[in-house]
Amino acid sequence: MVYSIIDKNKSLLKIPRGLFDEIDIYNRDEIEEFVKIVIVRILRKRKIKGIVFLDIYIDLFYGMIIEIENRSWDDIDDKIDVKIVFHIDSSFLYEIDYFDIKDLDFKGHTIYYYNNKFYLEINHDIGDKLFCYLLEAREILYKDLSIIREGIVINI
């Protein structure tokens, strides 16, 4: 799990697929229980209270990215009111180099060319070695779909 603070009201939590393999992402009760566990861990690192919005993006091949936004600090109590929006089956893209396309096996996956950059969309399970390489070396794009809509699809 990677937790990063964007500013005083926003933070981001990246959870790779291995940390919640046993959870059915389509089962509301299991996801809610998982989110409770995540909130408790966040509270250990950062004091949040009031109204908290969670945007949860889930990709079957990457895992989960949770945007946490604390919009109200007016409450005197240490209570939290959480509003959750799930983005199930989101498309996660990885910025890759041309040489990665040449050297690594991306057959069966989709590669987009957009604004002089290459982006990989994983379409089926990949090996742990390649998955770790993508996590370490690349930025993950998960909200902006303009690359998918406007980019050029490259066939390998």
Solvent accessible surface area in square Angstrom, and as a share of the most:
residue,aa,sasa,rsa
1,M,85,0.38
2,V,89,0.51
3,Y,43,0.16
4,S,50,0.32
5,I,103,0.52
6,I,104,0.53
7,D,72,0.38
8,K,152,0.64
9,N,49,0.25
10,K,84,0.36
11,S,4,0.03
12,L,23,0.11
13,L,4,0.02
14,K,41,0.18
15,I,1,0.00
16,P,31,0.20
17,R,45,0.16
18,G,51,0.49
19,L,90,0.45
20,F,13,0.06
21,D,104,0.54
22,E,139,0.63
23,I,31,0.16
24,D,70,0.36
25,I,17,0.09
26,Y,136,0.52
27,N,55,0.28
28,R,177,0.64
29,D,106,0.55
30,E,65,0.29
31,I,4,0.02
32,E,55,0.25
33,E,95,0.43
34,F,21,0.09
35,V,6,0.03
36,K,123,0.52
37,I,82,0.42
38,V,4,0.02
39,I,17,0.09
40,V,74,0.43
41,R,115,0.42
42,I,4,0.02
43,L,70,0.35
44,R,186,0.68
45,K,146,0.62
46,R,35,0.13
47,K,118,0.50
48,I,9,0.05
49,K,39,0.17
50,G,1,0.01
51,I,64,0.33
52,V,0,0.00
53,F,55,0.23
54,L,4,0.02
55,D,43,0.22
56,I,0,0.00
57,Y,19,0.07
58,I,1,0.01
59,D,16,0.08
60,L,100,0.50
61,F,44,0.19
62,Y,4,0.01
63,G,1,0.01
64,M,0,0.00
65,I,0,0.00
66,I,1,0.00
67,E,34,0.15
68,I,5,0.02
69,E,47,0.21
70,N,4,0.02
71,R,143,0.52
72,S,23,0.15
73,W,104,0.36
74,D,125,0.65
75,D,64,0.33
76,I,166,0.84
77,D,79,0.41
78,D,101,0.52
79,K,137,0.58
80,I,51,0.26
81,D,67,0.35
82,V,49,0.28
83,K,89,0.38
84,I,60,0.30
85,V,76,0.44
86,F,70,0.29
87,H,61,0.27
88,I,61,0.31
89,D,82,0.43
90,S,19,0.12
91,S,33,0.21
92,F,3,0.01
93,L,2,0.01
94,Y,1,0.00
95,E,59,0.26
96,I,5,0.03
97,D,74,0.38
98,Y,112,0.43
99,F,135,0.56
100,D,15,0.08
101,I,24,0.12
102,K,133,0.57
103,D,112,0.58
104,L,59,0.29
105,D,101,0.52
106,F,3,0.01
107,K,143,0.61
108,G,55,0.53
109,H,20,0.09
110,T,29,0.17
111,I,0,0.00
112,Y,14,0.05
113,Y,70,0.27
114,Y,46,0.18
115,N,108,0.55
116,N,129,0.66
117,K,94,0.40
118,F,37,0.15
119,Y,15,0.06
120,L,1,0.01
121,E,29,0.13
122,I,10,0.05
123,N,64,0.33
124,H,82,0.37
125,D,107,0.55
126,I,21,0.11
127,G,48,0.46
128,D,103,0.53
129,K,181,0.77
130,L,30,0.15
131,F,13,0.05
132,C,66,0.39
133,Y,78,0.30
134,L,0,0.00
135,L,53,0.26
136,E,149,0.67
137,A,44,0.34
138,R,52,0.19
139,E,106,0.48
140,I,9,0.05
141,L,50,0.25
142,Y,31,0.12
143,K,111,0.47
144,D,82,0.42
145,L,82,0.41
146,S,17,0.11
147,I,7,0.03
148,I,52,0.26
149,R,165,0.60
150,E,112,0.50
151,G,15,0.14
152,I,113,0.58
153,V,82,0.47
154,I,54,0.27
155,N,139,0.71
156,I,109,0.55
